[in-house]
Amino acid sequence: CSVDTNTGAVAAYGSIGTCSIIGEVPEGQYYLAESATINITVGKADTLVVTSYVSQNTLNFNNSMAAITESFTVVGLKAADTITGVATPVKYNFTGGLTCATGGTCTLGQTGPGGGIVFYDAGSTQTWGRYLEIAPTGWYGTTETLTTGSWCAVNRAETATLTGIGDGYANSVMLASSCGSASNAATMARSYSGGGYSDWYLPSYDEAAALLTQDTLTGINIMSQGGVFYYTSTQNDSSNAYTFNPNGNNIPYGLKTQTKQVRAIRAFDTNILPSTLDTPTIAGKYTVTPSNLTLANAKPLTNYQGVVYVSDTNTGKFTINKVSQSALKVDPVEFAITSDSITLLSIGGTSAKATTFKITSIDSTAAGCTLNGNKLSATGVGICSVYAVKPADVNYYPVISPVISIKFDTFSVRVTITVPLGGGNMIITGGAPVLDTSTPVPTETLTVISFSPTSGSPGTVITIIGTGFVSAGYSLQSVRIGRNLTNVPIKSVSNNTTILATVDTASSSGRITLTFVATNGGTQEFVAPGGVFSFTPAVVASQPTISSFTPTSGVAGTAITITGTNFTGTTRVTIGGSPVDTFTINSSTSITAYMAVGSAAGTIAVTNAAGTGASSGSFTTYNTAPNITLSSSSVTADSVTAVSITVASNSGGPAASYNLLGTLPLGLTFNSSTGAISGTPQEARATSTYTVEAINPMGTGTATFTLTTTY
């Protein structure tokens, strides 16, 4: 507090409180001295308002921090209060929305992220997502009556044959590609970009059926009158496609060339984004809000009634959009045997979801074309047409591969026989054996000729030269150096004349011994000529330690990054006791290892001359598809009877996730982490068959059950 002694003006700066002012009149010739005191209260200033802004409001996901610039304004600062000179005057919080439209959980009838009306909830995350929303009336820029198109301009067989929930996207992509005029129903749906999303599509048969059960929800407004039909993306045959009729509440079919109503839908999942002070990287809708205002010269914010932090209505939010995945294709398979199954592999795609495979009946001429996860089989000779789907995740839209044809045929085996006139090849094709002397009997001999280098320490790669390593009818079983009783890790049989092996810590100076196994089960052992390998033990200060590894699961060939200490001189890396296929020492703190075929699951161990360090966590290996059984195969329940169906056993590979085919009655839920169905029915439903899918990268195992509910 200060007083101008000439004018009596009072000033108060920098704080709140009370100023006591004393006015004095000194004693004079005619009067006595007098004084008076007045207390002046200095109260808090009005509330400060801090508003945040961002420089760019729409970005595309690129797996790095969003390229935005934050700024802010402060309204209400008093007197000399300022933020000038403060290194970090505010901090910024990035939060995602909790409403259905901004990534939160949804209930039926709410507005979804794409601006449509939510009409289906699977209850939990499925391969394709969790929710379905239908585009609003007027989505195509015209009235519902005029939003029409043909299924295809011509009658012909298309690959759009799938019927399930979540299958409409694949149908629509295939249909728009092969029959994609602007007035084609699937092309119309795929061209819609409501909410900024490009994954709208024409509903499949089952998705249309789900819509018909909820078509009275506010905002859906589909036309329910006689003679009005909407197209699905599922064909019935080469001339007809399925439609849905809201007035009759049924799904008949009609000619593909006819003009009918069109309404787009899209699938999506929850995307609840945690609040963070770090600039976001993943796709989603974000609000930027300032916090922690700091004034210069340590002035306290308590001098103000309060501080309100807000995000600018127009420029305080931004969206990181999903992007398209890299191209996807099915690895070609030239030939398959009808009595066997083949493993389908995909190449490309970018999302974190596992690739699924689909059969299209179009151009599939073989009887019994069947998919079990990624295992394709057929019971008859002919073609099975398949394609791959890499589902969407939080950052990527789904991607569909082109269709490929795989030929199944009866077996043909070539065997070598010895006859009095010499060697020959017998071709067995199911009929009488026929001797074919046109192809000579293999004459390659298995030999070991030399090795190099002749000395080394743990980690040294030895090149072994010989003949017939591939073509002589033998496979390499083991390599030993000196008195080592454990086998050296085999890096690779590079070709018919070269083997590469890595020296182990348990090796010693001595001969190199190789053991081969013949196709008939016998073994043959060779001692490599060229003298003795001179072994020098590695000098290692400490045994390795493992602090982490990523990923935590995988299939054969998966690259695993191991982080820890003392990796220099590493000679062996194992998973659950099984050696990895190969490994590379990147530095003293990093190793890249590749999972071997048939590897056990368990802890990861790294060995050098000083000892072995093991991980605290375990690596999950996927060598085969799951093979599950359920606790019940048939259940009947009413409104007071709780339903509990669980996965009772799994004799195959572990499941990474579970999926349910079929829509459960109200009151029942499906757990995609455990495969369990639970709850109490809240509606009557005739006996229906459901399929539980146990999914891992090697394929899908299935088990079915029937459910009857009364209410």
C-alpha positions in Angstrom: 0.0 0.0 0.0 1.2 3.5 -0.7 -0.2 7.1 -0.1 0.5 10.2 -2.1 1.1 12.6 0.8 0.3 15.6 -1.3 -3.0 14.4 -2.7 -4.0 11.6 -0.4 -4.4 9.1 -3.2 -4.0 5.5 -2.1 -2.6 2.7 -4.3 -2.2 -1.0 -3.7 -0.2 -3.4 -6.0 0.7 -7.1 -6.0 -1.6 -8.6 -3.4 -4.9 -8.7 -1.7 -5.7 -7.6 1.9 -6.2 -4.4 3.9 -4.5 -1.0 3.7 -4.8 1.0 6.9 -4.5 4.8 6.1 -3.8 7.3 8.9 -4.6 11.0 8.3 -2.9 13.4 10.8 -3.3 17.2 11.5 -0.4 18.6 13.6 -1.1 20.9 16.5 -1.4 24.6 15.6 -1.7 27.9 17.3 -5.4 27.7 17.5 -6.1 23.9 17.5 -4.9 20.6 18.9 -3.3 17.7 16.9 -5.8 15.2 15.5 -5.6 11.9 13.5 -8.0 9.5 12.0 -7.6 5.9 10.5 -9.4 4.4 7.6 -9.1 0.7 6.5 -9.3 0.0 2.8 -9.9 -3.6 1.7 -8.2 -4.7 -1.6 -10.3 -7.6 -2.9 -9.6 -10.2 -5.6 -9.7 -9.3 -9.3 -12.2 -10.9 -11.6 -11.7 -14.4 -12.9 -9.0 -15.0 -15.5 -10.1 -16.8 -18.7 -7.3 -18.8 -20.5 -8.3 -20.0 -23.9 -6.3 -22.5 -26.1 -6.0 -22.8 -29.9 -4.3 -25.2 -32.3 -2.8 -24.3 -35.7 -4.1 -27.3 -37.6 -7.5 -28.9 -37.0 -7.4 -31.9 -39.3 -4.4 -34.3 -39.8 -3.8 -37.8 -41.1 -2.3 -40.5 -39.0 1.4 -41.0 -39.8 2.6 -42.9 -36.7 4.3 -39.8 -35.2 3.3 -37.0 -33.0 0.6 -34.7 -34.5 2.2 -31.7 -36.3 0.2 -29.0 -34.5 1.2 -25.7 -32.8 -0.6 -24.8 -29.6 -1.3 -21.2 -28.5 -3.4 -19.4 -25.9 -4.8 -16.1 -24.7 -5.4 -14.8 -21.2 -8.2 -12.3 -20.5 -8.5 -10.4 -17.3 -4.9 -9.7 -16.2 -4.6 -6.7 -13.9 -2.0 -3.9 -13.4 1.5 -5.2 -13.9 0.6 -8.9 -14.0 2.1 -10.5 -17.1 3.3 -13.8 -18.5 6.3 -12.2 -20.3 9.5 -14.0 -19.6 7.9 -17.2 -18.2 9.4 -20.3 -20.0 6.2 -22.4 -19.8 3.3 -20.1 -19.0 0.8 -22.9 -19.5 0.6 -26.6 -20.1 -1.7 -28.3 -22.5 -3.9 -31.3 -21.9 -5.0 -33.4 -24.8 -8.3 -35.3 -24.1 -10.5 -37.5 -26.3 -14.2 -37.4 -26.2 -16.4 -39.6 -24.0 -19.5 -39.3 -26.1 -20.6 -41.8 -28.7 -19.8 -39.3 -31.4 -16.3 -38.7 -30.2 -15.2 -42.2 -29.5 -16.9 -43.2 -26.3 -19.3 -46.1 -25.7 -22.6 -45.9 -27.5 -26.2 -46.9 -26.9 -28.7 -47.7 -29.6 -30.2 -44.5 -31.1 -27.3 -42.3 -30.3 -25.4 -40.3 -33.0 -22.2 -42.2 -34.0 -18.8 -40.8 -35.0 -19.8 -40.6 -38.6 -23.0 -38.6 -37.9 -25.3 -41.6 -38.4 -27.6 -43.4 -35.9 -26.3 -46.4 -34.0 -28.5 -49.4 -34.6 -26.4 -52.4 -33.6 -24.1 -53.2 -30.6 -22.2 -56.5 -30.5 -21.7 -56.0 -26.8 -17.9 -56.3 -27.1 -15.1 -55.7 -29.7 -15.3 -58.1 -32.6 -12.8 -58.6 -35.5 -14.8 -55.9 -37.5 -15.5 -53.5 -34.5 -18.4 -53.3 -32.1 -21.1 -50.9 -33.4 -23.0 -50.3 -36.7 -24.4 -46.8 -37.6 -26.7 -46.0 -40.5 -26.2 -42.8 -42.5 -28.9 -40.1 -41.7 -31.7 -39.2 -44.1 -30.4 -37.0 -46.9 -26.9 -38.6 -46.7 -26.7 -38.6 -50.5 -27.6 -34.9 -50.9 -31.2 -35.6 -52.0 -34.4 -37.0 -50.5 -34.8 -40.6 -49.4 -37.2 -41.2 -52.2 -34.6 -40.2 -54.8 -31.7 -42.0 -53.2 -31.8 -45.0 -55.5 -29.5 -47.1 -57.6 -29.1 -50.5 -59.2 -27.2 -53.4 -57.6 -25.3 -53.9 -60.9 -26.0 -52.8 -64.5 -25.8 -56.4 -65.7 -26.8 -59.8 -64.4 -23.7 -61.7 -63.6 -22.1 -63.5 -60.7 -20.1 -61.3 -58.3 -17.8 -62.0 -55.4 -20.2 -60.2 -53.0 -21.5 -63.4 -51.4 -20.8 -62.9 -47.7 -23.8 -62.6 -45.3 -22.4 -62.0 -41.8 -22.3 -59.0 -39.5 -19.2 -57.0 -40.5 -19.1 -58.6 -44.0 -20.8 -55.8 -45.8 -17.6 -53.8 -46.2 -15.8 -56.6 -48.1 -18.9 -57.2 -50.2 -19.1 -53.5 -51.1 -15.5 -53.1 -52.0 -15.6 -56.2 -54.3 -18.9 -55.1 -55.8 -17.8 -51.4 -56.4 -14.6 -52.7 -58.0 -16.3 -55.1 -60.5 -19.6 -53.2 -61.1 -18.7 -49.7 -60.1 -20.8 -47.2 -62.1 -21.7 -44.1 -60.2 -25.3 -45.3 -59.8 -24.3 -48.7 -58.5 -25.6 -49.1 -54.9 -22.3 -50.2 -53.5 -20.4 -47.3 -55.2 -22.9 -44.8 -53.9 -22.4 -46.1 -50.3 -18.6 -46.2 -50.6 -18.5 -42.6 -51.9 -20.2 -41.3 -48.7 -17.8 -39.5 -46.3 -20.0 -38.7 -43.3 -18.0 -37.6 -40.3 -14.9 -37.5 -42.4 -14.8 -41.3 -42.6 -14.3 -43.2 -45.9 -15.4 -46.6 -44.7 -19.1 -46.5 -45.4 -20.6 -49.4 -47.2 -23.8 -51.3 -48.2 -25.1 -53.6 -45.5 -24.8 -57.4 -45.7 -27.8 -59.7 -45.3 -27.3 -60.1 -41.5 -26.6 -56.4 -41.1 -29.8 -55.6 -42.9 -31.6 -58.0 -40.6 -30.2 -56.3 -37.6 -31.3 -52.9 -39.0 -34.9 -54.2 -39.4 -35.1 -55.0 -35.7 -34.3 -51.4 -34.8 -35.7 -49.4 -37.8 -38.0 -47.4 -35.5 -35.1 -45.7 -33.7 -35.4 -41.9 -33.8 -33.4 -40.5 -36.8 -33.2 -43.6 -38.9 -36.3 -42.8 -41.0 -36.1 -45.5 -43.6 -39.2 -45.7 -45.8 -41.7 -48.3 -44.6 -44.3 -48.7 -47.2 -45.5 -51.2 -49.7 -43.2 -51.7 -52.7 -40.2 -50.0 -51.2 -37.0 -52.1 -51.0 -33.4 -51.3 -50.0 -30.4 -53.1 -51.4 -28.1 -55.2 -49.3 -24.5 -56.1 -50.5 -25.2 -59.8 -50.6 -26.1 -61.5 -53.9 -28.5 -64.4 -54.1 -27.4 -65.7 -57.5 -26.1 -64.4 -60.7 -29.3 -62.5 -61.5 -30.6 -61.5 -58.1 -29.4 -59.7 -55.0 -31.0 -59.6 -51.5 -33.0 -56.5 -50.5 -34.7 -55.6 -47.2 -38.3 -54.4 -47.0 -39.1 -52.4 -43.8 -42.9 -52.6 -44.5 -42.9 -56.4 -44.6 -40.0 -56.8 -42.2 -38.4 -59.3 -44.5 -35.4 -59.8 -46.8 -36.4 -61.0 -50.2 -34.3 -60.8 -53.4 -34.8 -59.1 -56.7 -33.1 -58.5 -60.1 -29.8 -56.7 -59.8 -30.6 -54.4 -62.7 -33.7 -52.9 -60.9 -33.5 -49.5 -59.2 -34.1 -49.7 -55.4 -33.4 -47.5 -52.4 -29.9 -47.2 -51.0 -28.7 -46.4 -47.5 -25.1 -46.6 -46.3 -23.8 -48.0 -43.0 -20.4 -48.2 -41.3 -18.8 -50.3 -38.6 -16.8 -48.8 -35.8 -15.4 -49.5 -32.3 -14.9 -47.4 -29.2 -11.9 -45.2 -29.2 -11.6 -43.9 -25.7 -8.5 -41.8 -25.6 -6.6 -41.2 -22.3 -5.9 -37.6 -21.2 -2.3 -36.8 -21.7 0.2 -33.9 -21.6 2.1 -35.5 -24.6 1.2 -34.6 -28.1 -1.0 -37.5 -29.4 0.0 -39.9 -32.2 -3.0 -42.2 -32.6 -6.1 -41.4 -34.6 -9.0 -39.8 -32.9 -10.8 -36.6 -32.0 -9.0 -34.4 -29.5 -9.7 -31.3 -27.4 -6.7 -29.1 -26.3 -7.2 -27.5 -23.0 -4.7 -25.2 -21.2 -3.7 -25.7 -17.5 -1.2 -24.6 -14.9 -1.1 -20.8 -15.7 2.1 -19.3 -14.3 2.5 -15.5 -14.0 5.8 -13.6 -14.2 7.6 -12.6 -11.0 5.9 -15.4 -9.1 2.7 -13.4 -8.8 0.1 -15.6 -7.1 -3.1 -16.6 -8.9 -4.9 -16.2 -5.6 -5.2 -12.5 -6.4 -8.0 -13.4 -8.7 -11.4 -14.9 -8.1 -10.3 -17.9 -10.1 -8.9 -19.2 -13.4 -11.1 -20.8 -16.0 -9.3 -22.9 -18.7 -11.3 -23.4 -21.9 -10.7 -24.7 -25.4 -11.7 -22.4 -28.3 -15.0 -23.6 -29.7 -13.8 -23.6 -33.3 -10.0 -23.9 -33.2 -9.3 -25.6 -29.9 -10.0 -29.1 -31.2 -8.3 -31.3 -33.8 -8.8 -34.7 -35.4 -6.2 -37.2 -36.5 -7.9 -39.2 -39.3 -7.6 -42.9 -40.0 -5.6 -43.7 -43.2 -5.6 -46.5 -45.7 -3.5 -49.5 -45.1 -0.7 -50.7 -47.5 -1.9 -53.1 -50.2 -2.8 -56.6 -49.2 -2.5 -59.8 -51.2 -2.8 -63.5 -50.6 0.5 -65.3 -51.1 -0.1 -67.4 -54.2 -0.4 -71.2 -53.9 0.1 -73.0 -57.2 -1.3 -76.4 -56.2 -3.0 -78.2 -53.3 -4.0 -81.8 -52.5 -7.6 -82.6 -51.9 -6.8 -84.8 -49.0 -4.8 -82.1 -47.2 -5.2 -78.5 -46.1 -2.9 -75.7 -46.9 -1.9 -72.7 -44.8 -2.8 -69.3 -46.4 -0.5 -66.4 -45.8 -1.0 -62.8 -46.5 1.4 -60.1 -47.6 0.9 -56.4 -46.7 -1.7 -54.6 -44.7 -0.7 -52.3 -41.8 -3.3 -52.5 -39.0 -2.7 -54.3 -35.8 -5.6 -56.7 -36.4 -5.0 -60.3 -37.6 -5.7 -61.0 -41.2 -8.8 -63.1 -41.9 -9.5 -65.1 -45.1 -12.8 -65.4 -47.0 -14.1 -67.9 -49.6 -16.1 -66.6 -52.5 -18.4 -69.1 -54.2 -17.9 -67.3 -57.5 -15.4 -69.2 -59.6 -15.0 -71.8 -56.9 -15.5 -75.1 -58.7 -14.1 -77.5 -56.2 -16.5 -79.3 -53.9 -16.3 -78.6 -50.1 -14.1 -75.5 -50.2 -13.7 -74.8 -46.4 -11.7 -72.3 -44.3 -10.7 -73.0 -40.7 -8.9 -69.8 -39.8 -6.1 -69.7 -42.4 -6.3 -73.4 -43.3 -8.0 -74.0 -46.7 -9.2 -77.4 -47.7 -11.4 -79.0 -50.4 -13.1 -82.4 -50.7 -13.1 -82.4 -54.5 -11.0 -81.5 -57.5 -11.2 -77.9 -58.8 -10.7 -74.3 -57.8 -11.2 -72.6 -54.5 -11.4 -68.7 -54.8 -10.2 -66.9 -51.7 -9.3 -63.4 -50.6 -7.9 -61.7 -47.4 -9.3 -59.0 -45.2 -7.1 -56.9 -42.9 -9.7 -55.4 -40.5 -9.6 -51.8 -39.4 -8.1 -50.7 -36.1 -7.9 -47.3 -34.4 -5.5 -45.9 -37.0 -6.3 -47.7 -40.3 -9.3 -48.4 -42.5 -9.9 -52.1 -43.5 -8.2 -53.4 -46.7 -9.3 -56.2 -49.0 -6.9 -58.2 -51.2 -7.7 -59.3 -54.8 -9.3 -62.8 -55.2 -6.9 -65.6 -56.0 -7.7 -69.1 -57.3 -6.1 -72.1 -55.7 -6.3 -75.4 -57.6 -7.0 -78.6 -55.7 -6.2 -82.0 -57.3 -5.5 -85.6 -56.5 -2.0 -86.5 -55.4 0.9 -87.4 -57.7 4.1 -88.8 -56.1 7.5 -89.5 -57.7 9.5 -92.2 -56.1 12.9 -93.7 -56.9 13.1 -97.4 -57.6 15.8 -99.8 -58.7 15.1 -102.3 -61.6 17.3 -104.8 -63.3 18.0 -102.5 -66.2 19.0 -99.6 -64.0 17.3 -96.7 -62.2 14.1 -94.9 -63.0 11.2 -92.9 -61.6 7.8 -94.4 -60.9 4.9 -92.0 -61.3 1.9 -93.0 -59.0 -1.3 -91.2 -60.1 -3.9 -93.5 -58.6 -3.8 -96.0 -61.5 -1.3 -98.7 -62.3 2.4 -97.8 -61.6 4.2 -96.5 -64.7 8.0 -96.7 -65.0 9.5 -93.5 -66.3 13.1 -93.7 -67.3 13.2 -90.3 -68.8 14.3 -88.6 -65.6 17.5 -90.0 -64.1 17.8 -91.1 -60.5 19.6 -88.5 -58.3 23.3 -89.2 -58.1 24.2 -86.5 -55.5 26.4 -87.9 -52.7 26.3 -86.5 -49.2 29.9 -85.4 -48.3 31.6 -82.9 -45.9 34.7 -81.4 -47.5 36.0 -78.5 -45.4 35.3 -75.8 -42.9 36.5 -72.2 -42.2 37.7 -70.4 -40.2 39.8 -72.9 -38.2 39.7 -70.9 -35.0 37.4 -68.6 -33.1 35.5 -67.7 -30.0 31.8 -67.8 -29.1 29.7 -66.1 -31.7 32.1 -67.0 -34.6 30.2 -68.2 -37.7 31.7 -71.4 -39.2 31.1 -72.1 -42.9 31.0 -75.8 -43.7 31.4 -76.9 -47.3 30.3 -80.2 -48.8 27.8 -81.7 -51.3 24.3 -83.1 -51.2 23.1 -81.1 -48.2 19.7 -80.6 -49.9 19.5 -83.1 -52.7 20.9 -86.3 -51.3 17.9 -87.2 -49.2 19.2 -86.1 -45.8 18.4 -83.3 -43.4 20.9 -81.7 -41.0 20.2 -82.7 -37.4 23.1 -81.2 -35.4 26.6 -79.7 -35.4 29.1 -80.2 -32.5 32.5 -78.6 -31.9 35.1 -80.5 -29.8 33.8 -82.2 -26.7 30.6 -80.1 -26.6 27.7 -82.4 -25.8 25.1 -79.8 -26.8 24.4 -78.9 -30.4 25.6 -75.6 -31.8 22.7 -73.5 -33.1 22.3 -74.1 -36.9 22.1 -70.7 -38.6 21.0 -72.1 -42.0 21.6 -74.6 -44.7 22.3 -71.9 -47.2 22.3 -74.2 -50.3 23.2 -77.7 -51.4 26.9 -77.1 -50.6 27.0 -74.7 -47.6 26.0 -74.9 -43.9 26.5 -72.0 -41.5 26.8 -72.6 -37.7 27.6 -70.4 -34.7 30.2 -71.4 -32.1 28.7 -71.8 -28.6 30.1 -71.0 -25.2 30.0 -74.8 -24.4 32.3 -75.6 -27.3 35.9 -76.6 -27.0 38.9 -77.1 -29.3 38.5 -80.3 -31.3 36.9 -81.8 -34.4 33.7 -80.6 -36.0 31.0 -83.3 -36.1 27.8 -83.2 -38.2 24.8 -85.6 -37.9 22.3 -86.0 -40.7 19.0 -87.8 -40.7 17.9 -89.8 -43.8 14.4 -89.8 -45.1 14.0 -93.4 -43.9 14.9 -92.4 -40.4 18.5 -93.6 -40.3 21.4 -91.3 -39.3 24.8 -90.6 -40.7 27.6 -88.8 -38.9 30.5 -87.0 -40.5 33.7 -85.6 -39.0 34.7 -82.6 -41.0 38.2 -82.9 -42.6 40.6 -80.1 -42.2 42.0 -80.7 -38.7 41.0 -79.3 -35.3 39.0 -76.1 -34.7 40.9 -74.0 -32.1 38.4 -72.6 -29.6 39.1 -69.4 -27.6 36.7 -68.7 -24.7 35.2 -65.2 -24.8 36.1 -62.8 -22.0 32.9 -61.5 -20.7 32.6 -59.4 -17.5 29.1 -60.2 -16.5 26.2 -62.5 -17.5 23.4 -60.9 -19.5 20.3 -59.4 -18.0 16.9 -58.9 -19.8 14.8 -55.9 -18.9 12.2 -56.2 -21.7 11.3 -57.7 -25.1 8.8 -56.9 -27.8 6.5 -58.2 -29.2 5.3 -60.6 -26.5 3.9 -63.1 -28.9 4.4 -64.3 -32.5 4.7 -67.0 -35.1 7.7 -68.6 -36.7 9.9 -65.9 -38.2 8.7 -63.2 -35.9 11.4 -60.7 -35.1 11.8 -60.1 -31.3 13.7 -57.1 -30.0 15.3 -57.9 -26.7 16.6 -55.1 -24.4 19.0 -55.5 -21.5 22.7 -55.4 -20.6 25.9 -57.4 -21.3 24.8 -58.8 -24.6 28.3 -58.5 -26.1 29.6 -62.0 -26.7 26.1 -63.6 -26.7 26.2 -67.1 -28.1 22.7 -68.5 -27.6 19.2 -67.1 -27.4 16.3 -69.4 -26.5 12.5 -69.2 -26.0 11.1 -71.6 -23.5 14.4 -73.6 -23.8 14.1 -73.8 -27.7 16.9 -72.1 -29.7 15.7 -69.2 -31.9 16.2 -69.5 -35.6 18.8 -66.7 -35.8 19.8 -63.7 -33.8 21.7 -60.5 -34.3 23.6 -58.6 -31.6 22.7 -55.0 -32.3 24.7 -53.6 -29.4 25.6 -54.5 -25.8 21.9 -53.6 -24.8 19.9 -54.9 -27.8 19.4 -58.2 -29.7 17.1 -59.0 -32.5 16.1 -62.7 -32.5 13.8 -64.6 -34.9 11.4 -67.3 -33.6 12.0 -70.8 -34.9 9.4 -73.1 -36.3 7.8 -75.2 -33.5 9.3 -73.1 -30.8 8.1 -73.7 -27.2 6.5 -70.8 -25.3 8.1 -69.4 -22.1 10.8 -67.1 -20.9 13.5 -65.7 -23.2 17.1 -66.5 -22.2 20.3 -64.9 -23.4 23.7 -66.7 -22.8 27.3 -65.6 -22.9 30.5 -67.0 -21.4 29.6 -65.5 -18.0 26.2 -67.1 -17.7 22.6 -66.9 -18.7 20.0 -64.1 -18.1 16.3 -64.8 -18.4 13.3 -62.5 -18.9 10.7 -62.1 -16.1 7.9 -62.4 -18.6 7.0 -65.1 -21.0 6.8 -65.1 -24.8 3.6 -66.7 -26.3 4.2 -68.8 -29.4 1.6 -69.5 -32.0 2.5 -72.7 -33.8 -1.0 -74.0 -34.6 -4.5 -72.7 -34.7 -6.7 -73.1 -31.6 -8.9 -76.2 -31.2 -11.5 -75.5 -28.6 -14.5 -77.2 -27.0 -17.2 -75.4 -25.1 -18.7 -76.2 -21.6 -22.1 -76.7 -23.2 -23.3 -77.5 -26.7 -27.0 -76.9 -26.1 -28.6 -74.5 -23.6 -32.2 -73.7 -22.9 -32.9 -70.7 -20.6 -35.7 -68.4 -19.4 -35.8 -64.9 -17.9 -34.7 -66.2 -14.4 -32.1 -68.6 -15.6 -28.5 -67.4 -15.9 -26.6 -68.6 -18.9 -22.9 -69.5 -18.6 -21.1 -71.0 -21.5 -17.3 -71.1 -21.4 -14.3 -72.4 -23.4 -13.7 -75.7 -21.5 -10.5 -76.8 -23.3 -8.1 -75.9 -26.1 -5.9 -78.7 -27.5 -4.4 -76.4 -30.1 -2.5 -73.1 -30.0 -3.5 -70.4 -27.5 -6.2 -68.0 -28.6 -5.3 -64.3 -29.0 -9.0 -63.3 -29.1 -12.4 -64.7 -29.5 -15.3 -63.8 -31.9 -19.0 -64.8 -31.9 -20.9 -65.5 -35.0 -24.6 -64.7 -34.4 -26.6 -62.1 -32.5 -27.3 -63.1 -28.9 -30.7 -62.4 -27.3 -30.9 -59.2 -25.2 -29.4 -59.7 -21.7 -26.6 -62.0 -22.9 -23.1 -60.8 -23.5 -20.0 -62.2 -25.2 -16.5 -61.8 -23.8 -14.0 -61.5 -26.6 -11.1 -62.1 -24.3 -12.3 -65.4 -22.8 -14.9 -66.6 -25.3 -17.5 -66.8 -22.5 -21.2 -66.1 -22.9 -23.1 -65.0 -19.8 -26.1 -63.2 -18.5 -29.9 -63.7 -18.2 -32.1 -63.6 -21.3 -34.5 -60.7 -21.6 -36.3 -61.8 -24.8 -37.6 -65.0 -26.3 -35.7 -66.5 -29.2 -36.3 -69.7 -31.1 -33.5 -72.2 -31.1 -30.5 -70.7 -32.9 -27.0 -72.0 -33.6 -24.0 -69.8 -32.7 -20.3 -70.3 -33.4 -17.5 -69.3 -31.1 -14.3 -68.5 -33.0 -10.9 -68.8 -31.2 -8.4 -66.7 -33.2 -4.7 -66.5 -33.3 -2.2 -65.6 -36.2 -2.1 -69.3 -37.3 -5.8 -69.5 -37.8 -9.2 -69.9 -36.2 -10.7 -72.8 -34.2 -14.5 -73.0 -33.9 -17.0 -74.6 -31.7 -20.8 -74.3 -32.0 -23.7 -74.4 -29.5 -27.5 -74.0 -29.7 -29.5 -71.6 -27.6 -33.2 -71.5 -26.9 -34.7 -68.7 -24.7 -38.1 -68.1 -23.4 -39.4 -65.0 -21.6 
